[in-house]
Amino acid sequence: MLKVQQLLKDDPTQGQSASGGWEQAWKADATPWDTSDVQPALRELLDERWTEVGVPFEQLKDGKALVAGCGRGCDAAFIAKHGIETLGIDLASTAVEVARKHLGAQPDAPSNVTFEVADFFAFPLPDDKPFSFAFDYTFYCALPPSMRKQWGARYAEVIRPGGILVCLAFPLDGEREGGPPYSVSEEAYDADLLGSFTKVYSKEPKASAPGREGREKMLVYQRK
Ligand SMILES: C[S@@+](CC[C@H](N)C(=O)[O-])C[C@H]1O[C@@H](n2cnc3c(N)ncnc32)[C@H](O)[C@@H]1O
């Protein structure tokens, strides 16, 4: 069976081209990260713990939400259901096809979410409404660690002052070579974000997708 690690290793762009390793993985159905469901930790944060973040969610609805590297799009659709216009982007066109089809098959699909093929590092920012919210899950860990500084700098461009970046840190695997997924740590997120963001929340979730228990932490940052 094809493995995403091999597909990315064989790709000179390390997945960062439209027809590269990630697109190949989606085409080959080699997507072991895809749980086809909303992440339990995101559900918990938005539905049970949001007041602990200290920024009223209503206040963020003047802008849009972004999910970069959205894959099947379950998290993007869930965020949209909270009443904020949401954009899910993925570099892989097959992922976007899957996301659109998955959304269309849901009887309670929200109408305020869209999926587009786009490169997080280069897509044009909307000129109608800025992004006031973003959710990053299994995108940071999908990137080669050499791109992490660029990832943090890009979120600082993308999110408006006062806006929120929710990072579900995964996989917290300690010292481990190789990927994706590359092992992450709270310190690594902090190092890439704290220049432009303030950390406002840091908690282990009560529940995770099967096999991910004890390997996740919810981190919330506010754009300075
Ligand atoms: C490990 S998957 C995670 C998908 C989804 N977040 C999930 O949890 O199921 C990483 C995704 O990021 C996408 N991706 C990689 N580089 C990207 C980029 N520069 N811009 C947008 N998407 C990208 C890949 O195509 C892939 O679908």
The ligand as a Tripos MOL2 file, in Angstrom:
@<TRIPOS>MOLECULE
LIG
   27    29     1     0     0
SMALL
NO_CHARGES

@<TRIPOS>ATOM
      1 C1         -2.2610   15.5740    7.3000 C.3       1 LIG1
      2 S1         -3.4490   16.2900    6.2430 S.3       1 LIG1
      3 C2         -4.6400   16.9230    7.4180 C.3       1 LIG1
      4 C3         -6.0110   17.1630    6.8620 C.3       1 LIG1
      5 C4         -7.0520   17.6320    7.8870 C.3       1 LIG1
      6 N1         -6.6110   18.7810    8.6390 N.3       1 LIG1
      7 C5         -7.4170   16.5160    8.8270 C.2       1 LIG1
      8 O1         -7.1260   16.6150   10.0390 O.co2     1 LIG1
      9 O2         -7.9960   15.5210    8.3930 O.co2     1 LIG1
     10 C6         -2.6050   17.7770    5.7210 C.3       1 LIG1
     11 C7         -3.3490   18.4930    4.5970 C.3       1 LIG1
     12 O3         -2.6690   19.7210    4.2980 O.3       1 LIG1
     13 C8         -2.7140   19.9370    2.9040 C.3       1 LIG1
     14 N2         -1.6330   20.8850    2.5710 N.ar      1 LIG1
     15 C9         -0.2970   20.6530    2.5650 C.ar      1 LIG1
     16 N3          0.3600   21.7850    2.2550 N.ar      1 LIG1
     17 C10        -0.5760   22.7380    2.0590 C.ar      1 LIG1
     18 C11        -0.5280   24.1260    1.7340 C.ar      1 LIG1
     19 N4          0.6430   24.7570    1.5230 N.pl3     1 LIG1
     20 N5         -1.6750   24.8230    1.6510 N.ar      1 LIG1
     21 C12        -2.8770   24.2150    1.8490 C.ar      1 LIG1
     22 N6         -2.9870   22.9020    2.1550 N.ar      1 LIG1
     23 C13        -1.8590   22.1750    2.2550 C.ar      1 LIG1
     24 C14        -2.5700   18.5350    2.3140 C.3       1 LIG1
     25 O4         -3.0290   18.4460    0.9930 O.3       1 LIG1
     26 C15        -3.3930   17.6920    3.2890 C.3       1 LIG1
     27 O5         -4.7250   17.5430    2.8590 O.3       1 LIG1
@<TRIPOS>BOND
     1     1     2 1
     2     2     3 1
     3     2    10 1
     4     3     4 1
     5     4     5 1
     6     5     6 1
     7     5     7 1
     8     7     8 2
     9     7     9 1
    10    10    11 1
    11    11    12 1
    12    11    26 1
    13    12    13 1
    14    13    14 1
    15    13    24 1
    16    14    15 ar
    17    14    23 ar
    18    15    16 ar
    19    16    17 ar
    20    17    18 ar
    21    17    23 ar
    22    18    19 1
    23    18    20 ar
    24    20    21 ar
    25    21    22 ar
    26    22    23 ar
    27    24    25 1
    28    24    26 1
    29    26    27 1
@<TRIPOS>SUBSTRUCTURE
     1 LIG1         1 GROUP 0 **** ****
